[in-house]
């Protein structure tokens, strides 16, 4: 079976419930976390930095829209850093 690359293939669940990392190869590039805002559960995506104070907000997404969150996060990463080599076929 051939695995097709997509931004979703770069998503990895963490041991912490409601938290996922997005990678470019082995480099952690973003964190997606379930958060509650005014009683509504959302996905919040931020850039990864070892120092939480340096992380930047990418956006908030509906809780059932993980694909949208990951694709928007990946697009912002590519926009900021240039094309990745992770999606070579």
Backbone as CSV, one residue per row, in Angstrom:
resi,resn,N_x,N_y,N_z,CA_x,CA_y,CA_z,C_x,C_y,C_z
1,UNK,0.832,-1.176,0.000,0.000,0.000,0.000,0.884,1.249,0.000
2,UNK,0.559,2.196,-0.858,1.314,3.440,-0.966,0.676,4.472,-0.055
3,UNK,1.505,5.104,0.776,0.995,6.160,1.646,1.129,7.486,0.914
4,UNK,0.029,8.218,0.814,0.027,9.508,0.147,0.252,10.588,1.195
5,UNK,1.178,11.504,0.911,1.466,12.580,1.841,0.324,13.595,1.859
6,UNK,0.028,14.107,3.030,-0.898,15.223,3.196,-0.529,15.911,4.502
7,UNK,-0.975,17.149,4.703,-0.709,17.770,6.002,-1.216,16.919,7.171
8,UNK,-2.345,16.221,6.976,-2.878,15.377,8.045,-1.924,14.235,8.405
9,UNK,-1.096,13.800,7.451,-0.142,12.730,7.748,0.983,13.232,8.656
10,UNK,1.066,14.542,8.871,2.092,15.132,9.725,1.582,15.377,11.147
11,UNK,0.321,15.011,11.393,-0.321,15.221,12.693,-0.082,14.015,13.592
12,UNK,0.287,14.270,14.842,0.516,13.177,15.786,-0.148,13.510,17.120
13,UNK,-0.981,12.602,17.604,-1.640,12.767,18.908,-0.587,12.646,20.005
14,UNK,-0.724,13.427,21.052,0.180,13.332,22.197,-0.491,12.514,23.301
15,UNK,0.260,12.122,24.318,-0.351,11.412,25.440,-1.371,12.281,26.201
16,UNK,-1.223,13.597,26.103,-2.156,14.508,26.773,-3.459,14.578,25.981
17,UNK,-4.595,14.306,26.606,-5.876,14.353,25.873,-6.128,15.735,25.249
18,UNK,-6.592,15.707,24.003,-6.947,16.955,23.330,-5.781,17.763,22.810
19,UNK,-4.604,17.136,22.669,-3.412,17.855,22.195,-2.736,17.043,21.098
20,UNK,-2.394,17.715,19.990,-1.704,17.103,18.858,-0.540,17.990,18.455
21,UNK,0.501,17.371,17.901,1.619,18.103,17.321,1.579,17.935,15.812
22,UNK,2.040,18.950,15.109,2.231,18.863,13.662,3.727,18.935,13.420
23,UNK,4.212,18.052,12.561,5.639,17.941,12.290,5.961,18.242,10.833
24,UNK,7.187,18.698,10.606,7.795,18.721,9.279,8.980,17.770,9.412
25,UNK,8.827,16.577,8.873,9.750,15.461,9.132,9.769,15.244,10.632
26,UNK,10.929,15.423,11.296,10.986,15.205,12.742,10.925,16.513,13.531
27,UNK,10.777,17.636,12.841,10.736,18.947,13.495,9.299,19.292,13.888
28,UNK,9.079,19.517,15.167,7.757,19.919,15.653,7.529,21.375,15.248
29,UNK,6.434,21.626,14.513,6.201,22.985,14.012,4.990,23.664,14.623
30,UNK,4.043,22.901,15.172,2.834,23.518,15.712,2.164,22.596,16.712
31,UNK,1.294,23.207,17.519,0.500,22.481,18.503,-0.962,22.812,18.248
32,UNK,-1.786,21.784,18.190,-3.234,21.959,18.084,-3.827,21.399,19.375
33,UNK,-4.664,22.202,20.004,-5.208,21.831,21.319,-6.686,22.173,21.376
34,UNK,-7.466,21.317,22.028,-8.871,21.621,22.282,-8.919,22.608,23.451
35,UNK,-9.608,23.726,23.240,-9.773,24.735,24.282,-11.254,25.098,24.386
36,UNK,-11.640,25.681,25.492,-13.011,26.136,25.649,-13.005,27.665,25.694
37,UNK,-13.804,28.276,24.827,-13.916,29.729,24.752,-15.391,30.078,24.863
38,UNK,-15.747,30.778,25.925,-17.144,31.174,26.162,-18.091,29.970,26.058
39,UNK,-17.680,28.849,26.636,-18.523,27.660,26.652,-18.525,26.852,25.366
40,UNK,-17.729,27.251,24.394,-17.663,26.552,23.099,-16.299,25.877,22.966
41,UNK,-16.299,24.587,22.630,-15.027,23.866,22.440,-14.506,24.119,21.031
42,UNK,-13.259,24.560,20.954,-12.605,24.883,19.685,-11.238,24.235,19.632
43,UNK,-10.682,24.157,18.421,-9.288,23.774,18.224,-8.482,25.055,18.097
44,UNK,-7.421,25.168,18.879,-6.528,26.332,18.782,-5.187,25.853,18.260
45,UNK,-4.704,26.489,17.219,-3.419,26.130,16.634,-2.420,27.243,16.893
46,UNK,-1.239,26.867,17.391,-0.155,27.818,17.634,1.135,27.246,17.073
47,UNK,2.062,28.137,16.723,3.382,27.685,16.301,4.073,27.042,17.491
48,UNK,5.023,26.156,17.220,5.758,25.535,18.317,7.018,26.330,18.604
49,UNK,7.275,26.531,19.875,8.545,27.039,20.376,8.707,26.432,21.762
50,UNK,9.930,26.084,22.115,10.171,25.506,23.445,9.730,26.479,24.540
51,UNK,9.792,27.775,24.261,9.343,28.807,25.193,7.897,29.159,24.854
52,UNK,6.937,28.759,25.693,5.529,29.032,25.389,5.229,30.508,25.118
53,UNK,5.971,31.412,25.705,5.739,32.842,25.495,6.053,33.271,24.058
54,UNK,6.836,32.477,23.347,7.218,32.835,21.974,6.326,32.187,20.919
55,UNK,5.376,31.363,21.345,4.459,30.734,20.395,3.503,31.782,19.842
56,UNK,3.147,31.621,18.562,2.250,32.569,17.919,0.958,31.879,17.516
57,UNK,-0.141,32.569,17.737,-1.442,32.041,17.383,-1.587,31.948,15.872
58,UNK,-2.033,30.797,15.393,-2.363,30.630,13.976,-3.856,30.822,13.793
59,UNK,-4.661,30.211,14.687,-6.092,30.422,14.587,-6.901,29.484,15.445
60,UNK,-8.206,29.766,15.507,-9.186,28.928,16.184,-10.078,28.299,15.124
61,UNK,-10.457,27.048,15.342,-11.242,26.292,14.367,-12.321,25.505,15.104
62,UNK,-13.426,25.189,14.432,-14.446,24.344,15.066,-13.825,23.019,15.526
63,UNK,-14.323,22.499,16.635,-13.761,21.276,17.205,-13.788,20.107,16.231
64,UNK,-14.775,20.072,15.326,-14.884,18.958,14.383,-14.203,19.249,13.045
65,UNK,-13.304,20.248,13.024,-12.656,20.645,11.772,-11.132,20.497,11.869
66,UNK,-10.679,19.328,12.328,-9.234,19.098,12.471,-8.515,19.250,11.131
67,UNK,-9.092,18.709,10.059,-8.433,18.812,8.752,-8.223,20.280,8.379
68,UNK,-9.232,21.119,8.580,-9.110,22.542,8.286,-8.011,23.173,9.141
69,UNK,-7.988,22.852,10.430,-6.971,23.398,11.328,-5.570,23.017,10.862
70,UNK,-5.389,21.750,10.516,-4.065,21.268,10.110,-3.656,21.868,8.759
71,UNK,-4.565,21.925,7.810,-4.222,22.478,6.502,-3.907,23.969,6.582
72,UNK,-4.652,24.717,7.393,-4.352,26.143,7.575,-3.015,26.327,8.287
73,UNK,-2.764,25.501,9.279,-1.497,25.570,10.007,-0.330,25.268,9.074
74,UNK,-0.472,24.225,8.264,0.588,23.861,7.326,0.822,24.988,6.315
75,UNK,-0.250,25.578,5.817,-0.121,26.685,4.858,0.630,27.856,5.466
76,UNK,0.331,28.176,6.711,1.033,29.274,7.389,2.510,28.932,7.581
77,UNK,2.797,27.687,7.905,4.186,27.249,8.062,4.951,27.402,6.751
78,UNK,4.366,26.924,5.661,5.029,27.026,4.352,5.188,28.491,3.944
79,UNK,4.177,29.305,4.214,4.258,30.729,3.894,5.413,31.393,4.643
80,UNK,5.623,31.003,5.896,6.658,31.609,6.729,8.057,31.061,6.465
81,UNK,8.152,29.795,6.057,9.469,29.156,5.963,9.863,28.724,4.563
82,UNK,8.928,28.743,3.636,9.201,28.233,2.295,8.755,26.789,2.204
83,UNK,8.796,26.230,0.994,8.314,24.859,0.787,9.053,23.838,1.653
84,UNK,8.305,22.889,2.158,8.858,21.812,2.952,9.343,20.699,2.030
85,UNK,10.195,19.851,2.561,10.606,18.662,1.813,9.790,17.447,2.249
86,UNK,8.895,17.607,3.228,8.118,16.475,3.736,7.148,15.924,2.705
87,UNK,6.714,16.761,1.774,5.673,16.319,0.849,6.222,15.812,-0.477
88,UNK,7.478,15.448,-0.516,8.027,14.861,-1.745,7.446,13.486,-1.947
89,UNK,7.078,13.193,-3.181,6.467,11.896,-3.472,7.466,10.968,-4.133
